[in-house]
């Protein structure tokens, strides 16, 4: 199963876990698997149309999935995805 690495600010929504095992053959299925396991994450990751919010980035290795095939990016069972929310400040 792919692994999704969760950043510290979002770990409270996944029972404090730094990594979550998720099922799916592409990024979209993995995101849905995460949201089924942890529904409290949904408003932090997706909008009302179930699209990733613009400030949510998922990396497969060093590549942002937006630069690959987006949610259709295929995954293998050993892949590691990293969730990286954008942080704004001033």
N, CA, C and O atoms as a MOPAC input file, in Angstrom:
PM7 MOZYME 1SCF
protein

 N      0.83700 1    -1.18600 1     0.00000 1
 C      0.00000 1     0.00000 1     0.00000 1
 C      0.87800 1     1.24300 1     0.00000 1
 O      1.89600 1     1.28300 1     0.69000 1
 N      0.49400 1     2.24900 1    -0.76100 1
 C      1.23600 1     3.51000 1    -0.69600 1
 C      1.16000 1     4.12400 1     0.70800 1
 O      0.24800 1     3.84000 1     1.48400 1
 N      2.12200 1     4.95100 1     0.99600 1
 C      2.17000 1     5.67000 1     2.26900 1
 C      2.00300 1     7.15100 1     1.97400 1
 O      2.58100 1     7.67900 1     1.02400 1
 N      1.20500 1     7.81300 1     2.80000 1
 C      1.02600 1     9.26400 1     2.70200 1
 C      1.62800 1     9.87900 1     3.94800 1
 O      1.21300 1     9.56900 1     5.06500 1
 N      2.61000 1    10.75400 1     3.76100 1
 C      3.24700 1    11.44600 1     4.87800 1
 C      2.43500 1    12.69300 1     5.19700 1
 O      2.14100 1    13.50300 1     4.31800 1
 N      2.08000 1    12.83100 1     6.46600 1
 C      1.21300 1    13.91700 1     6.93000 1
 C      2.05700 1    14.95600 1     7.66800 1
 O      2.81500 1    14.60200 1     8.57200 1
 N      1.93700 1    16.24200 1     7.29500 1
 C      2.70000 1    17.27700 1     8.00400 1
 C      2.14000 1    17.51200 1     9.41400 1
 O      0.96200 1    17.26600 1     9.67200 1
 N      2.97800 1    17.98000 1    10.29400 1
 C      2.60900 1    18.18600 1    11.70300 1
 C      1.30900 1    18.96800 1    11.89600 1
 O      0.50500 1    18.57500 1    12.74100 1
 N      1.05700 1    20.06400 1    11.15000 1
 C     -0.17500 1    20.82300 1    11.40500 1
 C     -1.46700 1    20.03900 1    11.11500 1
 O     -2.53200 1    20.41800 1    11.60300 1
 N     -1.39100 1    18.96800 1    10.34100 1
 C     -2.59600 1    18.20200 1     9.98800 1
 C     -2.69600 1    16.86600 1    10.72700 1
 O     -3.68000 1    16.14500 1    10.56000 1
 N     -1.71400 1    16.53400 1    11.52200 1
 C     -1.70700 1    15.22600 1    12.19300 1
 C     -2.83900 1    15.03600 1    13.19200 1
 O     -3.24500 1    13.90400 1    13.45400 1
 N     -3.34700 1    16.11100 1    13.74400 1
 C     -4.45800 1    15.97000 1    14.69600 1
 C     -5.70000 1    15.38900 1    14.01700 1
 O     -6.56500 1    14.83100 1    14.69200 1
 N     -5.79600 1    15.51100 1    12.69700 1
 C     -6.94600 1    14.98000 1    11.95800 1
 C     -6.77000 1    13.51200 1    11.59000 1
 O     -7.71100 1    12.88000 1    11.10900 1
 N     -5.57900 1    12.96200 1    11.80800 1
 C     -5.29500 1    11.55400 1    11.49700 1
 C     -4.77600 1    10.83200 1    12.74400 1
 O     -3.89200 1     9.97900 1    12.66300 1
 N     -5.33900 1    11.18800 1    13.88300 1
 C     -4.98500 1    10.55800 1    15.16300 1
 C     -3.50200 1    10.68500 1    15.48800 1
 O     -2.91600 1     9.78000 1    16.08200 1
 N     -2.89200 1    11.80500 1    15.09900 1
 C     -1.50700 1    12.08300 1    15.44000 1
 C     -0.46600 1    11.34400 1    14.61600 1
 O      0.72700 1    11.42500 1    14.91000 1
 N     -0.89600 1    10.62800 1    13.59500 1
 C      0.03500 1     9.83400 1    12.79500 1
 C      0.85100 1    10.70800 1    11.83800 1
 O      0.33800 1    11.66100 1    11.25200 1
 N      2.12600 1    10.36300 1    11.69700 1
 C      2.99500 1    11.05400 1    10.74200 1
 C      2.89600 1    10.42200 1     9.36200 1
 O      3.15700 1    11.07800 1     8.35300 1
 N      2.51600 1     9.13500 1     9.31700 1
 C      2.35800 1     8.40400 1     8.06200 1
 C      1.07100 1     7.60200 1     8.11600 1
 O      0.70800 1     7.05100 1     9.15600 1
 N      0.38800 1     7.54400 1     6.98400 1
 C     -0.86500 1     6.79500 1     6.89800 1
 C     -0.77400 1     5.86200 1     5.70000 1
 O     -0.40500 1     6.28200 1     4.60400 1
 N     -1.11100 1     4.59500 1     5.91400 1
 C     -1.20800 1     3.64500 1     4.80700 1
 C     -2.52100 1     3.88900 1     4.09000 1
 O     -3.57500 1     3.96400 1     4.72100 1
 N     -2.46100 1     4.01200 1     2.78000 1
 C     -3.64600 1     4.29400 1     1.98400 1
 C     -3.69100 1     3.33000 1     0.80100 1
 O     -2.65900 1     2.84900 1     0.33400 1
 N     -4.89100 1     3.06200 1     0.33300 1
 C     -5.00700 1     2.16300 1    -0.81400 1
 C     -5.35100 1     2.96500 1    -2.05400 1
 O     -5.94800 1     4.03900 1    -1.97500 1
 N     -4.96500 1     2.42500 1    -3.19700 1
 C     -5.28600 1     3.07300 1    -4.46000 1
 C     -4.20300 1     2.85000 1    -5.48500 1
 O     -3.04000 1     2.62600 1    -5.14800 1
 N     -4.60300 1     2.91400 1    -6.75400 1
 C     -3.65100 1     2.73100 1    -7.84700 1
 C     -3.23800 1     4.05800 1    -8.46800 1
 O     -2.35300 1     4.11100 1    -9.32200 1
 N     -3.90300 1     5.14500 1    -8.02100 1
 C     -3.51200 1     6.48200 1    -8.46800 1
 C     -3.70600 1     7.45600 1    -7.31700 1
 O     -4.26400 1     7.09500 1    -6.28000 1
 N     -3.25200 1     8.68000 1    -7.49500 1
 C     -3.29400 1     9.66400 1    -6.41000 1
 C     -4.73100 1     9.96100 1    -5.98400 1
 O     -4.99400 1    10.11400 1    -4.79100 1
 N     -5.65500 1    10.04400 1    -6.91900 1
 C     -7.04500 1    10.32000 1    -6.57700 1
 C     -7.63100 1     9.26200 1    -5.65800 1
 O     -8.33100 1     9.58600 1    -4.69900 1
 N     -7.34600 1     7.99700 1    -5.94800 1
 C     -7.84800 1     6.91100 1    -5.10100 1
 C     -7.19800 1     6.94300 1    -3.72400 1
 O     -7.84600 1     6.64100 1    -2.72200 1
 N     -5.93400 1     7.30300 1    -3.67200 1
 C     -5.23400 1     7.41100 1    -2.39400 1
 C     -5.82900 1     8.53200 1    -1.55100 1
 O     -6.04100 1     8.35700 1    -0.35100 1
 N     -6.09700 1     9.67000 1    -2.15900 1
 C     -6.71300 1    10.78600 1    -1.43000 1
 C     -8.08400 1    10.36600 1    -0.91600 1
 O     -8.42200 1    10.64700 1     0.23400 1
 N     -8.86900 1     9.70400 1    -1.74000 1
 C    -10.19500 1     9.25900 1    -1.30000 1
 C    -10.07700 1     8.24000 1    -0.17000 1
 O    -10.87300 1     8.26200 1     0.77000 1
 N     -9.09700 1     7.35300 1    -0.25400 1
 C     -8.87000 1     6.38300 1     0.82000 1
 C     -8.55200 1     7.09700 1     2.13400 1
 O     -9.05400 1     6.71900 1     3.19300 1
 N     -7.71600 1     8.12700 1     2.05400 1
 C     -7.39500 1     8.91400 1     3.24600 1
 C     -8.65100 1     9.54900 1     3.82600 1
 O     -8.86900 1     9.51500 1     5.03700 1
 N     -9.47300 1    10.12600 1     2.95900 1
 C    -10.66000 1    10.84600 1     3.42300 1
 C    -11.73700 1     9.91000 1     3.96200 1
 O    -12.53000 1    10.31000 1     4.81500 1
 N    -11.77500 1     8.69200 1     3.48700 1
 C    -12.70800 1     7.69700 1     4.03900 1
 C    -12.24300 1     7.29800 1     5.44400 1
 O    -13.05500 1     7.16400 1     6.35900 1
 N    -10.93600 1     7.11000 1     5.60300 1
 C    -10.38800 1     6.74700 1     6.91400 1
 C    -10.48500 1     7.89500 1     7.91700 1
 O    -10.73000 1     7.67900 1     9.10400 1
 N    -10.29000 1     9.11700 1     7.42100 1
 C    -10.22200 1    10.28900 1     8.29600 1
 C    -11.06300 1    11.42100 1     7.70100 1
 O    -10.50900 1    12.35600 1     7.12200 1
 N    -12.39400 1    11.35100 1     7.83600 1
 C    -13.27700 1    12.34500 1     7.20900 1
 C    -13.02400 1    13.78600 1     7.65900 1
 O    -13.36400 1    14.72100 1     6.93500 1
 N    -12.44400 1    13.97800 1     8.82000 1
 C    -12.17200 1    15.33400 1     9.30400 1
 C    -11.13600 1    16.04900 1     8.44000 1
 O    -11.01800 1    17.27300 1     8.50100 1
 N    -10.38700 1    15.29900 1     7.63800 1
 C     -9.38900 1    15.90000 1     6.73900 1
 C    -10.02700 1    16.53300 1     5.50100 1
 O     -9.42400 1    17.40500 1     4.87600 1
 N    -11.22500 1    16.10900 1     5.14700 1
 C    -11.84100 1    16.53200 1     3.88900 1
 C    -11.83300 1    18.04800 1     3.68700 1
 O    -11.37000 1    18.50100 1     2.64000 1
 N    -12.31800 1    18.85100 1     4.62600 1
 C    -12.33800 1    20.30200 1     4.35700 1
 C    -10.94900 1    20.93600 1     4.25400 1
 O    -10.81300 1    22.04100 1     3.72800 1
 N     -9.94800 1    20.26500 1     4.73800 1
 C     -8.59200 1    20.80000 1     4.67500 1
 C     -7.89400 1    20.46100 1     3.36000 1
 O     -6.90900 1    21.09900 1     2.99100 1
 N     -8.41400 1    19.44500 1     2.65100 1
 C     -7.77300 1    19.00500 1     1.41500 1
 C     -8.57100 1    19.30700 1     0.15900 1
 O     -7.99100 1    19.62600 1    -0.87900 1
 N     -9.89200 1    19.21100 1     0.23600 1
 C    -10.70800 1    19.32900 1    -0.97200 1
 C    -11.77900 1    20.40300 1    -0.84200 1
 O    -12.18700 1    20.78000 1     0.25700 1
 N    -12.22000 1    20.88200 1    -2.00000 1
 C    -13.32200 1    21.85300 1    -2.02200 1
 C    -14.64700 1    21.11300 1    -2.18500 1
 O    -14.67800 1    19.88300 1    -2.12200 1
 N    -15.73300 1    21.83800 1    -2.39100 1
 C    -17.06000 1    21.22600 1    -2.49200 1
 C    -17.22200 1    20.35100 1    -3.73100 1
 O    -18.15300 1    19.54900 1    -3.80000 1
 N    -16.32600 1    20.49500 1    -4.71200 1
 C    -16.37300 1    19.67400 1    -5.93000 1
 C    -15.40900 1    18.49400 1    -5.85300 1
 O    -15.13700 1    17.84300 1    -6.86100 1
 N    -14.89000 1    18.21700 1    -4.64700 1
 C    -13.96600 1    17.11500 1    -4.38500 1
 C    -12.64400 1    17.27900 1    -5.13800 1
 O    -11.97500 1    16.29300 1    -5.44700 1
 N    -12.27300 1    18.51900 1    -5.43000 1
 C    -10.98600 1    18.82100 1    -6.06500 1
 C    -10.00700 1    19.24200 1    -4.97700 1
 O    -10.40300 1    19.82000 1    -3.96500 1
 N     -8.73200 1    18.94900 1    -5.18900 1
 C     -7.73500 1    19.41500 1    -4.22900 1
 C     -7.75900 1    20.93500 1    -4.15900 1
 O     -7.83500 1    21.61200 1    -5.18400 1
 N     -7.69500 1    21.45300 1    -2.96600 1
 C     -7.62600 1    22.90200 1    -2.80700 1
 C     -6.30700 1    23.40100 1    -3.41000 1
 O     -5.31400 1    22.67300 1    -3.41900 1
 N     -6.29600 1    24.63600 1    -3.91100 1
 C     -5.09000 1    25.15300 1    -4.58400 1
 C     -3.84600 1    25.18400 1    -3.70000 1
 O     -2.72600 1    25.09900 1    -4.20600 1
 N     -4.02800 1    25.30400 1    -2.39800 1
 C     -2.88100 1    25.39300 1    -1.49800 1
 C     -2.40100 1    24.03500 1    -1.00500 1
 O     -1.46400 1    23.96900 1    -0.20900 1
 N     -3.01900 1    22.95800 1    -1.45800 1
 C     -2.61500 1    21.60100 1    -1.06800 1
 C     -1.74100 1    21.01800 1    -2.17000 1
 O     -2.14900 1    20.94600 1    -3.32900 1
 N     -0.55400 1    20.60900 1    -1.80400 1
 C      0.37500 1    20.01400 1    -2.76000 1
 C      0.70700 1    18.59800 1    -2.32500 1
 O      0.93500 1    18.33200 1    -1.14400 1
 N      0.73100 1    17.70500 1    -3.28100 1
 C      1.13100 1    16.32800 1    -3.04200 1
 C      2.36100 1    16.04300 1    -3.89300 1
 O      2.37200 1    16.29600 1    -5.09800 1
 N      3.38400 1    15.51900 1    -3.25600 1
 C      4.62900 1    15.22100 1    -3.95100 1
 C      4.85800 1    13.72000 1    -4.00100 1
 O      4.72700 1    13.01900 1    -2.99700 1
 N      5.19900 1    13.24900 1    -5.17400 1
 C      5.63800 1    11.87500 1    -5.39000 1
 C      7.13200 1    11.98600 1    -5.66800 1
 O      7.54600 1    12.38900 1    -6.75500 1
 N      7.92400 1    11.62600 1    -4.68200 1
 C      9.35300 1    11.90800 1    -4.77200 1
 C      9.54400 1    13.41300 1    -4.72400 1
 O      9.05500 1    14.07400 1    -3.80700 1
 N     10.25200 1    13.95900 1    -5.70300 1
 C     10.48700 1    15.40600 1    -5.74600 1
 C      9.51200 1    16.12200 1    -6.67700 1
 O      9.61200 1    17.33400 1    -6.87200 1
 N      8.57400 1    15.37700 1    -7.24900 1
 C      7.65600 1    15.94700 1    -8.24200 1
 C      6.27800 1    16.21500 1    -7.65200 1
 O      5.66400 1    15.33900 1    -7.04400 1
 N      5.80700 1    17.43500 1    -7.84300 1
 C      4.44500 1    17.78200 1    -7.47300 1
 C      3.51600 1    17.05200 1    -8.44200 1
 O      3.74600 1    17.06900 1    -9.65100 1
 N      2.47400 1    16.41500 1    -7.92200 1
 C      1.57400 1    15.66700 1    -8.80900 1
 C      0.90700 1    16.57800 1    -9.82700 1
 O      0.47100 1    16.11100 1   -10.88000 1
 N      0.82200 1    17.86900 1    -9.53100 1
 C      0.24300 1    18.81800 1   -10.50300 1
 C      1.10800 1    18.90300 1   -11.76500 1
 O      0.61600 1    19.23900 1   -12.84200 1
 N      2.40000 1    18.59600 1   -11.62000 1
 C      3.31600 1    18.59700 1   -12.76100 1
 C      3.37700 1    17.23100 1   -13.44100 1
 O      4.04300 1    17.07400 1   -14.46400 1
 N      2.69500 1    16.25900 1   -12.88300 1
 C      2.63400 1    14.92400 1   -13.46600 1
 C      1.25700 1    14.77500 1   -14.12100 1
 O      0.93200 1    15.51200 1   -15.05200 1
 N      0.46300 1    13.84100 1   -13.64800 1
 C     -0.88000 1    13.62900 1   -14.19900 1
 C     -1.96600 1    13.99000 1   -13.20200 1
 O     -3.09400 1    13.50700 1   -13.29900 1
 N     -1.62300 1    14.84500 1   -12.23900 1
 C     -2.60600 1    15.26600 1   -11.24700 1
 C     -3.11600 1    14.07500 1   -10.45300 1
 O     -2.34400 1    13.18200 1   -10.10300 1
 N     -4.41100 1    14.05800 1   -10.16900 1
 C     -5.00300 1    12.97300 1    -9.40100 1
 C     -4.95500 1    11.64600 1   -10.14700 1
 O     -5.11400 1    10.59000 1    -9.53400 1
 N     -4.74000 1    11.68300 1   -11.44300 1
 C     -4.63200 1    10.45700 1   -12.24100 1
 C     -3.21900 1     9.87400 1   -12.24600 1
 O     -2.97800 1     8.85500 1   -12.89300 1
 N     -2.28600 1    10.50100 1   -11.53900 1
 C     -0.91400 1    10.00300 1   -11.48100 1
 C     -0.90800 1     8.58400 1   -10.91500 1
 O     -1.37000 1     8.36100 1    -9.79600 1
 N     -0.38800 1     7.62800 1   -11.68000 1
 C     -0.38000 1     6.24200 1   -11.18900 1
 C      0.62300 1     6.04900 1   -10.05600 1
 O      1.64600 1     6.72900 1    -9.98100 1
 N      0.29800 1     5.10700 1    -9.18200 1
 C      1.15500 1     4.79200 1    -8.04000 1
 C      1.42300 1     3.29900 1    -7.97900 1
 O      0.62000 1     2.49300 1    -8.44800 1
 N      2.54800 1     2.94100 1    -7.40100 1
 C      2.82400 1     1.53900 1    -7.10400 1
 C      2.62100 1     1.33400 1    -5.60600 1
 O      2.48900 1     2.29200 1    -4.84600 1
 N      2.59900 1     0.08500 1    -5.20400 1
 C      2.32100 1    -0.22300 1    -3.79500 1
 C      3.40100 1     0.28300 1    -2.84900 1
 O      3.15600 1     0.41700 1    -1.65100 1
 N      4.59400 1     0.56600 1    -3.36900 1
 C      5.70500 1     1.02000 1    -2.52600 1
 C      5.92700 1     2.53200 1    -2.56200 1
 O      6.88000 1     3.02900 1    -1.96200 1
 N      5.06600 1     3.26000 1    -3.25300 1
 C      5.26400 1     4.70400 1    -3.38300 1
 C      4.97500 1     5.43700 1    -2.07400 1
 O      4.17400 1     5.00000 1    -1.24800 1
 N      5.65200 1     6.55400 1    -1.92200 1
 C      5.44800 1     7.43900 1    -0.77300 1
 C      5.04500 1     8.79500 1    -1.30600 1
 O      5.75900 1     9.40200 1    -2.10400 1
 N      3.89700 1     9.26400 1    -0.85800 1
 C      3.41600 1    10.59900 1    -1.20400 1
 C      3.60500 1    11.50500 1     0.00300 1
 O      3.43000 1    11.06600 1     1.14000 1
 N      3.95400 1    12.74200 1    -0.22700 1
 C      4.09900 1    13.71000 1     0.84200 1
 C      3.07700 1    14.81700 1     0.65800 1
 O      3.01800 1    15.45400 1    -0.39300 1
 N      2.28100 1    15.04000 1     1.68000 1
 C      1.29600 1    16.12000 1     1.67000 1
 C      1.97100 1    17.37300 1     2.20400 1
 O      2.51000 1    17.37800 1     3.31100 1
 N      1.93500 1    18.44900 1     1.39800 1
 C      2.59200 1    19.69200 1     1.77400 1
 C      1.62100 1    20.84600 1     1.55800 1
 O      1.45400 1    21.30400 1     0.42800 1
 N      0.97500 1    21.32400 1     2.62600 1
 C      0.10700 1    22.48200 1     2.46500 1
 C      0.94600 1    23.75200 1     2.37800 1
 O      1.96100 1    23.88500 1     3.06100 1
 N      0.51900 1    24.67000 1     1.54600 1
 C      1.21600 1    25.95900 1     1.44700 1
 C      0.95100 1    26.74100 1     2.72200 1
 O     -0.11900 1    26.64500 1     3.32300 1
 N      1.94700 1    27.51200 1     3.11700 1
 C      1.80700 1    28.33400 1     4.31600 1
 C      2.02900 1    29.77900 1     3.91200 1
 O      3.01900 1    30.11400 1     3.26200 1
 N      1.10100 1    30.62100 1     4.30400 1
 C      1.21600 1    32.04700 1     3.99500 1
 C      1.55100 1    32.80400 1     5.26700 1
 O      1.20400 1    32.38300 1     6.37100 1
 N      2.20100 1    33.87800 1     5.10100 1
 C      2.53700 1    34.69200 1     6.26100 1
 C      2.84200 1    36.10400 1     5.82300 1
 O      2.83600 1    36.41900 1     4.63300 1
 N      3.09800 1    36.91100 1     6.75700 1
 C      3.39400 1    38.27600 1     6.37800 1
 C      4.18100 1    38.97400 1     7.42900 1
 O      4.52000 1    40.14700 1     7.27000 1

